[in-house]
Amino acid sequence: MGGMLRTTRPIGRVQTIEDVIAIESHPYDELITARNLYDLLLATSREVGDSLALTVLGSGGLSDIGISLTHKALLSKVTRAANMFHRLGIEPGRGVVAFLAPTLPSLWPLLLGAQVAGTASTLNYLLSEPAILDLLNAQEATVLVVPAASLDETCWAKAASVFDRVPTLRTVIVIGGAERASGFVPLEEAIAGCRSDALEFQPLADRDAVCALFHTGGTTGRPKVVRLTHGNQIHAAFGFAQVFGYDERDTVINGFPFFHVGGTMTTGLSVLAAGGHVVVPSPYALRPQAVIDRYWSIVEHFKATVVSGVPTSIAALTNAWKPGADLSSVRMAVTGGAVLPRAVGGRFESTTGIRLFETYGMTETAAAIAFNPGRGAPVAGSVGFRAPYSEIRIVGLGSDAPDICPTNESGLVQVRGPQVFPGYLDPAHDAGVLGADGWLTTGDVGYLTADARLVLTGREKDLIVRSGHNIDPAAIEDVANQFEDVQISAAVGMPDQHAGEVPALFVVPKPGREVNLEALQAHMQQNVPEPPARPRCIKVIDALPVTAVGKILKPALRDLAIGEKVRLETARIAGPAASVAVHVRSESGRHTVVEVDVTGAGAEAVAGLAAALQSLPQTYVVRSTGAEAVTLTLDGGIAMLTLNRPESLNALSRPMMLALQEKLGILANIPDLRVVVITGSGRAFCAGGDLIEFDDALHAGKGGLLDTLRFNQHVLQCVEDLPVPVIGAANGAAVAGGLELLLCCDIILAAEGAKIGDGHVRYGIVPAGGATVRLGERITPSRAAQLFYTAALVDAATLVEWGLVNEVVPKEKLIDRAMALAREISQRSPEAVRHIKALTGRKARAAARDDRLRAELESFAVHVDGADLARGLAAFRMKQPMQF
């Protein structure tokens, strides 16, 4: 069969779901010929044997190369390691080789060799010693591989007492040392005499044979271990190669740890099996700051085509960016393991110019569920298409027999395919996760788009995922419940800008007792074995929220954790005098929207809070309740109206339109009013309508939305109907509703750098504030058409040439110039000015104009039932560019 073996290199370019379906038109065994992992190595050795396969750097920089192997050399190393483990009694279904080590140069050939011989387990060396011993006992490990003390003193110390506490253990292989304690054997001694040119045994040609164990969730007392088969990993490698486009031209910087499937699969075996080159930047991946500091030099040196890391690493790599490096070889960046905050991804792409591709998987699927197509265009917020020959479905929440959700409807994500594991080491853990029909319930919540992309919107499962590391909340709760004053506790994930989420703990005191938070925090620090699992925030509450049958309601606690995050950020940014009211709601079952009303903070602090929260996975709407939405100041006969929602770029919300109506009513009744100036606070004049509120109104009912639009059109008309000249002072961007407000002004001034345009069609919206009527009255119809149809923002200087803007002035002088012009007008005859306004204003124009304004609302009433509006608003909520 050796001559028939194939690598996993792509058979075609994947850009759409149709390309995935085209792959599936081939018989499975025609494309995937390997029966075990060794077959993959044989195929790459035969086809690209002289090309580099693996390079592992030490901690000393580019010159510190621990190992550099071609595909042929890697096959030899793996063969020799497999023969060694076979001699030590490792066979399929008999014995487990556990690895407690960073990614030392010899680790990966040893790990692959152990899987060829039988079963291997990679342990998180950051776990506490008791947690590691629990895992070794749960797996009934017979061989342990550890580094010598000279290579990693911490790992060596954690292994010191293994023979006394792990009864099944027979041998400890020591990498890089000559320690000769009883049962401890130096690697060079153990491997001496083992052949490297051929296996000394017949490998099992069974894809269903278990060959790998991974720890996920759980800790002391409850190890939760995933079993992965040869077939799971082969299929995952094939899926990554097909959709990411991995082939022999790729050099991939593997920034994931090897005790995680991200390291062994996403940018590991998936690259090797396609004939590519994997570069490990250090034994400790991207944890050392020195590695982050020289990362881009590593990329340039190896002419890497793919860079990678969990979201926290992506943020660190952005900070370490050094312009000037030749990175023309890089075609994509890969991230996964945790939710990627939009702000983190956006900053990485804008800083480096490298497109970021999200992937989604679980340990239970060998990291492979969905991928953004590496040779196509990633869609921000989406984790991409399913793996070939697999299925994804969305089912309704909270039912024993859930219905399949239609397109764009959110529900529980389930996956089925050859990459789905056969079950946990302890079958009791399978309940509620792996169905008899093969469907794996991921515990994540999301929806499928019309083009079959998966969008994740939340999580039903209780696991806390911190920087790709799964934390079982029970491990935290068990420790908290041992504290003398705690009656019961519950831990959930609290959103975090860097780690995705961190543990937050809620505790209920025993009756008549008070919980000393400082003492409880010390108790948790001392007794929670995993440092990442120690709570970042502890909150005392009167009672835990529960369901009707008494089950703790974790979603409600996650909402409370979001509130605590907002309060912590508010205190950090705005100081202790500021307070917030937080309301968390689910938006159409898809997105979590967090409304934050801030009291006692200035506009700058409110804007800073909004910017800080933008990095989190949820959507945050931050409002200042201590300031009026529209302010009115009077200076003699000159009035100034200021739109005052700087944190939302002065978007025209319902409260703002009500406030504007109120202020306009006051102005209409001032007999000696001469001139009105309208401007915005902050860095924008007005970013248009509040589309979050707009979408809410749409989901509440078509009639309510149309009533809102009629009201908005009426308020804008009140601006145009003011009996005195109105000067619009555009201090920054004026878009859609912002443009419509400016069009109601008689004179328009703009700050240097300001951009103005009608962006309605960008999100599938028909103008309903008079733009289609007023814009063509101010500029030529062809110029107006250009603004409408392109949704482009045009600089103010160009709009002077077009006749829309009167003057462009330096930003810092905008209000001074507006007031100077207002004073000049106010010195002229007020009676003559008012007559001129009446003669040139709305009342002097054709009666058919009112019919055209009504036609906007009528067109919108028809348009609201179409598909484009819903798609556009969904894109806006996800902060994605929209292409129809």
RAPEDA-V394084 format. One record per backbone hydrogen bond with DSSP energy under -1.0 kcal/mol. CO is the residue of the C=O (numbers start at 1). NH is the residue of the N-H. E is the energy in kcal/mol with one decimal. If there is no record, write none. Layout:
BEGIN
co: {CO CO}
nh: {NH NH}
e: {E E}
END
This chain:
BEGIN
co: {1 2 16 17 18 19 20 23 27 27 28 37 38 39 40 41 42 43 44 48 49 51 53 54 55 56 56 61 63 64 67 69 69 70 71 72 73 74 75 76 77 78 79 80 81 82 83 84 85 86 91 94 96 96 97 98 99 102 104 106 107 108 109 110 111 112 113 114 119 120 121 124 128 129 130 131 132 133 134 135 136 142 142 143 144 145 146 148 148 152 153 154 155 159 161 162 166 171 172 173 174 175 181 183 185 186 187 191 204 206 207 209 211 212 213 214 219 224 225 226 228 228 229 230 231 232 233 234 235 236 237 238 239 240 243 247 250 251 251 252 253 260 260 261 261 262 264 265 265 268 268 269 271 272 273 277 278 279 280 282 283 284 288 289 290 292 294 295 296 297 298 299 305 305 306 307 310 311 312 313 314 315 316 318 322 325 327 332 333 334 335 341 342 343 344 345 346 347 348 349 355 357 358 360 360 362 362 363 364 365 369 370 371 373 379 384 385 387 391 393 394 395 403 406 411 412 413 414 415 416 417 423 426 427 430 430 433 435 439 440 443 443 444 445 445 446 447 448 449 453 454 455 458 464 466 469 471 472 473 474 476 477 480 483 485 488 490 492 494 496 499 499 500 502 503 504 505 506 507 508 508 510 516 517 518 519 520 521 522 523 524 530 531 537 539 545 547 551 552 553 554 555 556 557 558 559 560 561 562 563 564 565 566 567 568 569 570 575 579 581 583 585 587 587 591 592 593 594 595 596 597 598 599 602 603 604 605 606 607 608 609 610 613 619 621 623 629 631 633 635 637 637 638 639 640 641 642 643 645 645 646 648 649 651 652 653 654 655 656 657 658 659 660 661 662 663 664 666 667 670 675 676 677 678 679 686 688 689 690 691 692 693 694 695 696 701 702 703 704 705 706 707 708 709 710 711 712 713 714 715 716 717 719 725 726 726 727 728 729 730 733 733 734 735 736 737 738 739 742 747 748 748 749 750 751 754 755 756 757 759 760 760 761 770 771 775 775 780 781 782 783 784 785 786 787 794 795 796 797 798 799 799 807 809 810 811 813 814 815 816 817 818 819 820 821 822 825 829 830 831 832 833 834 835 836 837 841 842 846 847 848 849 850 851 852 853 854 855 856 857 858 859 860 862 863 867 868 869 870 871 872 873 874 875 876}
nh: {4 5 20 21 22 23 24 26 30 31 32 41 42 43 44 45 46 47 48 51 72 71 278 69 280 66 67 64 65 58 56 53 54 74 75 76 77 78 79 80 81 82 83 84 85 86 87 88 90 89 94 91 142 143 121 145 123 104 107 110 111 112 113 114 115 116 117 118 97 213 99 127 132 133 134 135 136 137 138 139 141 170 171 98 173 100 175 151 152 156 157 158 159 162 165 166 169 144 185 146 187 148 184 172 174 190 191 194 206 209 231 230 120 228 122 226 222 216 425 214 211 212 233 234 235 236 237 238 239 240 241 242 243 244 374 250 277 305 306 279 255 263 264 265 266 267 269 268 270 271 272 273 276 275 8 252 55 254 57 285 103 287 292 293 294 295 298 299 300 301 302 304 331 332 253 334 314 315 316 317 318 319 320 321 325 327 330 307 357 309 359 345 346 347 348 349 350 351 352 353 333 335 372 369 370 365 367 366 421 368 387 360 385 376 382 454 371 390 416 414 405 412 396 409 446 395 442 393 440 391 420 227 429 430 433 434 441 438 435 415 460 461 413 457 458 411 455 408 452 449 383 447 445 471 469 466 464 475 477 478 480 481 483 486 510 508 506 504 502 500 467 501 496 494 536 492 539 490 541 487 488 513 520 521 522 523 524 525 526 527 528 533 534 505 507 553 550 547 554 557 558 559 560 561 562 563 564 565 566 567 568 569 570 571 572 573 574 578 599 597 595 593 590 591 587 619 585 621 583 623 581 625 579 606 607 608 609 610 611 612 613 614 616 594 596 598 644 642 640 638 674 675 635 677 633 679 631 681 648 650 649 651 687 653 690 657 658 659 660 661 662 663 664 665 666 667 668 669 670 673 639 727 641 729 643 735 652 691 694 695 696 697 698 699 700 705 706 707 708 709 710 711 712 713 714 715 716 717 718 719 720 721 722 676 746 747 678 749 731 751 685 686 757 738 740 741 742 743 745 728 806 807 730 809 754 796 734 794 736 762 763 765 764 774 775 778 779 784 785 786 787 788 789 790 791 756 799 800 801 802 804 805 750 752 813 814 817 818 819 820 821 822 823 824 825 826 828 833 834 835 836 837 838 839 840 841 844 845 849 850 852 853 854 855 856 857 858 859 860 861 862 863 864 865 866 871 872 873 874 875 876 877 878 880 879}
e: {-1.9 -1.2 -1.1 -2.3 -2.0 -1.4 -1.5 -1.7 -1.2 -1.1 -2.7 -1.5 -2.3 -2.3 -2.2 -2.3 -2.0 -2.3 -2.8 -2.0 -2.3 -2.0 -2.8 -3.2 -3.0 -2.1 -1.4 -1.5 -1.4 -3.7 -2.4 -3.4 -2.0 -2.7 -2.1 -1.9 -2.3 -2.8 -2.7 -2.4 -2.2 -2.9 -2.2 -1.9 -2.5 -2.4 -2.0 -1.3 -2.4 -1.6 -2.6 -2.5 -2.2 -2.1 -2.8 -2.9 -2.8 -2.4 -1.9 -1.6 -2.9 -2.7 -2.3 -2.4 -1.5 -2.0 -2.1 -2.6 -2.6 -2.5 -3.0 -1.9 -2.2 -2.5 -2.2 -1.9 -2.4 -2.2 -2.5 -2.3 -2.2 -2.9 -1.8 -3.2 -3.0 -2.8 -2.9 -1.6 -2.3 -2.1 -2.3 -2.0 -1.2 -1.6 -1.0 -2.0 -1.5 -2.2 -3.3 -2.6 -2.9 -2.5 -2.4 -2.5 -2.6 -2.3 -2.5 -1.9 -1.2 -1.8 -3.3 -2.0 -2.2 -2.9 -1.3 -3.6 -2.7 -2.6 -2.7 -2.1 -2.6 -1.9 -1.8 -2.6 -2.5 -2.1 -2.5 -2.3 -2.8 -2.7 -2.2 -2.5 -2.4 -2.7 -2.0 -2.1 -2.5 -2.6 -1.8 -2.9 -1.0 -1.3 -1.8 -2.6 -1.4 -1.8 -3.1 -1.1 -1.6 -1.3 -2.1 -3.0 -2.7 -2.1 -2.2 -3.0 -2.5 -2.7 -2.7 -1.8 -2.9 -2.3 -1.5 -2.7 -1.5 -1.1 -1.9 -2.3 -2.1 -2.7 -2.3 -2.1 -3.2 -1.4 -2.6 -2.8 -2.3 -2.1 -1.9 -2.9 -1.7 -1.8 -1.5 -1.2 -1.1 -1.1 -1.5 -1.8 -3.7 -1.6 -1.9 -2.2 -2.8 -2.2 -2.1 -2.3 -2.4 -2.1 -2.8 -2.1 -2.1 -2.0 -1.3 -1.7 -2.4 -1.4 -3.1 -1.6 -2.8 -2.0 -1.1 -2.6 -2.6 -1.9 -2.3 -2.5 -2.5 -1.3 -2.1 -2.6 -3.5 -3.1 -2.5 -1.8 -2.6 -2.4 -2.2 -2.3 -3.1 -3.1 -1.8 -1.1 -2.3 -1.7 -2.5 -2.2 -3.2 -1.9 -2.5 -2.0 -3.2 -2.2 -3.0 -3.2 -1.7 -2.4 -2.8 -2.9 -1.9 -2.6 -2.6 -2.4 -2.5 -2.7 -2.1 -2.6 -2.6 -1.4 -2.7 -2.7 -2.2 -2.8 -1.6 -1.8 -2.3 -2.9 -2.9 -2.9 -2.6 -1.1 -2.8 -1.6 -1.7 -3.5 -2.8 -2.3 -2.8 -2.2 -2.6 -3.1 -1.3 -2.5 -2.6 -2.6 -1.9 -2.1 -2.4 -2.3 -1.9 -1.8 -2.3 -1.3 -1.4 -3.1 -2.5 -2.8 -1.8 -2.6 -1.3 -1.5 -2.6 -1.8 -1.8 -2.5 -2.0 -2.0 -2.3 -2.3 -2.3 -2.2 -2.5 -2.5 -2.5 -2.5 -2.0 -2.4 -3.1 -1.2 -2.9 -2.6 -3.1 -3.1 -2.5 -1.6 -4.3 -2.6 -2.6 -3.0 -2.5 -3.4 -2.1 -3.0 -2.5 -2.4 -2.4 -2.1 -2.4 -2.3 -2.0 -2.2 -2.4 -1.2 -1.8 -3.4 -3.3 -3.5 -3.3 -2.3 -2.8 -1.6 -3.3 -1.8 -3.1 -2.9 -2.1 -2.4 -2.2 -2.7 -1.8 -3.0 -1.6 -1.1 -2.1 -1.7 -1.2 -2.5 -2.4 -2.4 -2.8 -2.4 -2.3 -2.4 -2.5 -2.1 -1.6 -2.3 -2.3 -1.0 -1.8 -1.4 -2.5 -3.2 -3.1 -3.3 -2.5 -2.4 -2.9 -1.3 -2.5 -2.7 -2.1 -2.4 -2.0 -2.3 -1.7 -1.5 -2.2 -2.0 -2.0 -2.2 -2.2 -2.2 -2.5 -2.4 -2.1 -2.3 -2.4 -1.9 -1.7 -1.2 -1.8 -2.1 -1.2 -2.2 -1.7 -2.0 -2.8 -3.2 -1.0 -2.5 -1.3 -2.1 -2.1 -3.5 -2.5 -2.0 -1.9 -2.4 -2.0 -3.3 -2.9 -1.0 -2.9 -2.2 -2.2 -2.0 -2.3 -2.8 -1.5 -1.1 -1.4 -2.0 -1.3 -2.8 -2.3 -1.1 -2.1 -2.5 -2.6 -2.0 -1.9 -2.4 -2.9 -1.7 -1.3 -2.6 -1.6 -1.3 -1.2 -1.7 -2.1 -1.5 -2.1 -1.9 -1.8 -1.3 -2.6 -2.5 -2.8 -2.4 -2.5 -2.4 -2.8 -2.1 -2.3 -2.7 -2.0 -2.6 -2.1 -2.2 -2.6 -2.4 -2.1 -2.3 -2.2 -1.7 -1.3 -1.9 -1.6 -1.2 -1.9 -2.0 -2.2 -1.9 -1.2 -1.0 -2.0 -2.8 -2.3 -2.2 -1.3 -2.7 -2.3 -1.3 -2.2 -2.2 -2.8 -2.5 -2.1 -2.1 -2.1 -2.3 -1.8 -3.0 -1.3}
END
